[in-house]
Amino acid sequence: MLVGSACIAATVIAGAQPLPGATAARVFPSVGGCRVLPADNAWNTDVSKLPVHRRSRRFITNINSDGPTKLHADFGGGGKYGIPYVTVAKDQHRWPIVYTAYGDESDPGPFPIPRRAPVEGGRRSDGDRHVLVVQRGSCRLFELYRAFWRNDHWEADSGAKWNLRSNRLRPRGWTSADAAGLPILPGLVRYDEVAAGEVRHAIRFTVRRTQRGYVLPATHFASSSTDAGRPPMGLRLRLKRSYDLSRFHGQARVILRALKRYGMIVADNGENWFLTGAADPRWDDEDLDQLKTVPGRAFEVVNTGRVHR
């Protein structure tokens, strides 16, 4: 088992079409020998040339009006911060899943999640407690939210399984292990790809306040607000082409280049401008701290589709 730095599955609907004007990544992101979603998947498409959303300035202003106004890497700390994941063999034992909150929008178990799979924040965490597992060979991704091991089964608020070879989404209106109904793993900044010099996918990030709506490939909202100025789940932002990266170096520079090319996607309610990465002891906190100097106003919203409510 390799540790890295989460009603009926058959009802999933057809996945989103390639983004208009977007360019697919030439090299697939991969985990455990599995390509992480097809090249034309929204997570893996180059959005550097997509048109700016007509409400871009309004969205950015709204985000900055409450809470942090600069980027922050929500991973590092010697592996203490970030969302962990593991890869397991195709014959990994499957354990039952008991859902305690969103079972009607979750995929039924059993899931091949080891009893000692790492939990976000650690075993004693009272946070989101995500658990992510990639099954080698089958290339299936299994994710749980608020997961606890209970003697002979996993207990979780919600859970989802994904075929990493497919563009299929959750049914519209359904959550996943993430508020936006998205998979978590594809949006994590992972140490191996940063060390290799290029992140080839969009990055998951959070904002404090969202609206009651979502943009595909998101399928779920987590707000009752009808304020159209708030970002919907699934909103895609990118770092402006004009933003100068010459003063940045190392891990931060690689991440910022990805934010110009692939952007980032609103996936959950949380602190503004917090980027999500995999938990890994090899992150350099001093290097990542460069991101804290990048203001939210250096970003713009790109138009990837209408808001569904």
N, C-alpha and C positions, 0 to 999 in steps of 0.2 A: 504494500500500500504506500503510495507516494503522497506526501503532504505538501500542499502548496500554500503560498501566501494568501447548495445549496442548491360533480357527480360522475362523468364517464369520459375517459380520455378520448374515446373514439368520436366525441362530438366536436372536436376542435375544427375550426373553420379554415378555409384556405388562407394562406399567408398573404402578406402585403406584397404587391408588385414592386419591382425596382423603383426607387425614387426617380421622378422625372428629372432629367439633366444630371443625375448622379453617375459616378463612375465606380464600377466594382473594383475591389482590391485585387491586385494581381497575385498576391501571395496570401494564402489563408492563415488567419490566426489558428493555433492548434493547442490542444491540451490532451495529454495522455495518448498521443497518436491519433487523435480525432480532430478533424477540422471543425472549428467552432462556427457553425452555420455556413450556408452557401455564400459564394462570392457576391451574389446580388442581394443578399439579405440587408435590411436597413442598417444593422449594426456595422456592416463591413463596407458600406459604400462611401465613396469620396463625395463630400458635399461642399467642397471649396468653391464650386462654381454655381451653386444653386442661388436663386434670387433671394434677396433679403425680404423678410416678412413685413407687410405694411404696418404691422403693430410692433415692430421690433423695439423701437425706442420706448414705447409704453410698457412692454414686458420688462425690459431691463430696469426702467425707473421703478416699477412696482417691486421687483425683487430687492433692489437696493434701498427701498424705503423702510425696510424692517429687518434689522439684524446685520450680520457681516456683509461687507461690500467688496471683499477680495477673495480670491481663490484660496483653498485650503486643502491639503492632501490629508484625507481622513484615513491614513494608513501610515505605518512606520512604527516607531517606538520599540525597536527590537523585536517586532512581530506581535506586539501587544495590540496594535490597532489594525483595522482592516478586516476583511471577510475571508476566512480560510476556506480551502477546498481540498478534496482528496480525489485521487483516481483509484478505482478498484477493478479487479479482474471480472471477466464475464460471468464467472461462477460464484461470485460473492453471494453469501447467504442473504436472503431477503427477509426483512422483518415487517410485521404488521404496522400500520400507521393509524393512530386514533386522532381524529381531528376534534378540536375543542372550540372552534369559532366559525370558520368558513368552510366547513366540510362540504356544503352544497356547491361550492365553487372550486373544490380541490380534486386532484386525481387520487383515486383509491390506491392503497398499498396492495401488496407489500412492496417496499423499496429496498434495493441493495445497499443500504446505508449501515456501515459497521457500528457496533455498539459504542466504540470509542472514537467515532468520527469527531473531528474538531468542531467546536461550537463557537460562533462569533462571540468574542468577549470572554470566553472561557466557561468552564462548567458551572461556575457560580454567578454568571452574568444575569442581570435582570433586564437586559436590553432586548434587541431584536432577535438574538440567538439564531441567526441563519446557519443552516447546515447545507453544504453543497457537495455533491458527489458526481463525478463523471465515470461512467462504466466503459472501460476499454473494450474494444471489439465491437460492442453493440452501438457505441457512440451515443448513448443516452445520458441525459443530464437529469439529476434528481435534486430538487431544492425544497427545503422546509423553512418555515418562519415560526419563531418562538418554539423551538424544538427542545424536548426533554426526553432523555432515555428513562424508561420506566420498566425495569426488571426484564420484560420479554417483548417490548414493543417501543416504538417512538410515539410520543405525543406531541402534537403541533397545532398551532392555530390554523395554518394553511399549508398547502404543498402543491407542487406541480412537477410534472416530468416532461422533458423535451427531447425531441429527436434532433440531434445536432446536424443531421444531413437534410433537414427540412426547413421550409420557411413558414410552416403552419403556426398560427397564433392561438392564443386562448380564445374561447367564445367571447364575443363582445359583451361587456358588462362583468366579466369574470376577473377576479384577482388571480394572483399566483403566489409565490413566496415574497413578492414585492408589490407595493401598493399600486403600481401602474399596470400590473398584469404582465410584466416583462420578465424574461429570464435575467438572472443576476450575473452569472459567470461571464457572458459575452461582453459585459460592460466594465469588468474589473480591469484596472491597470495592474498587469502582472510583471513581476520582477524579471522573469526570463526574457520577455519581449523588450523591455526597456534596456536590459543589459545587451541585447542583440542590436540595439540602436534604432528600433522603429516599432511603434504601436500602430497596428493596422486596423483599428476599429474605433467606433465611438466609445465614449467613457460615460459611465453612470454618474449622475450627480443629484444633489438634493437642494430643495428650496424650502423656506419656512411656510409660505402660503401658496396654495394652488387653487384653481377653480374647479367647478363641478363639470369636468369634461376631459377628454383625452384625444390625442392624435395618434393614429396608427403608426408604428406597431403596438403602442400601448392599447390596452383594452379595458382599463378600469380607472376610476377616479376615487379620490379619498378626501373630498371636500363638499360642503354644502353651499359654498359661495357661488353666486352667479356673476361676480365681477369679471367681465371679459378682459380686464387688464391684468389679472393674475395669470401666471403660466398654467396651462393644462398639463396633465401627465403626458409624457411622450414628446413634449416640445423639444426641438433640436436647436442648439446654439453652436456657434463656432467662433473661434478667436479671429478677430479681424485680420485680413491679409496685411494691413498696414502696420500692425503691431510689431515693433522691433524686438527681435530675439537675440541680438548680438551680445547682450550683457549676461545672458543665461548660459549655463553649462551643465554637463552631466545629465543626471536623471531628469531634472526639471526641464531641460531643453528638449529632450526626446518627447516628453509628455506635451509640452506646448506645441511642438510641431504637429503632433497628432490632433490637437484641438483646432488647429488651423485647417487640417485636411478632412478629418472625420467628425469633429465636433463632440458635443456631449448631449446627453438625453436626460430630461427630468424624469426620475424614476420613483421618487418617494418624497414625503414631507420630512424635513430635517433642517439642519443649519444651511443657510444660503451659501452657495458656491463650494460646497464640500464635495470633492471628487472621491470616488470609492475605488480602493485598490485591494489587492489580495494581501492577506497577512503574511509577512515574510521577514525574517530577522536580518536580511541583507539590505534592506532599504537604508539609505543615507539620509538621516533626518535634516542635517545641515544643508544638504543639497536640495531636498524637497522644500525646505523653508523658503527657497527663492520664489516659489509659487505664491506665497503670501503677499508678494509685492504686485501681483497682477490684478488690476481693478476690474470689477464687473462691467464697467462701461467699455472695456476693451473687447467685449463680445457683442455679437449681433445674432438675432434670431433668423433662421432660414425657413423658408416655406416648404414644408414637406406634406401638406395636406390640411384638410379642414378639421375642426374640432367636433368630435362626436359627444353627445350628451345623453 
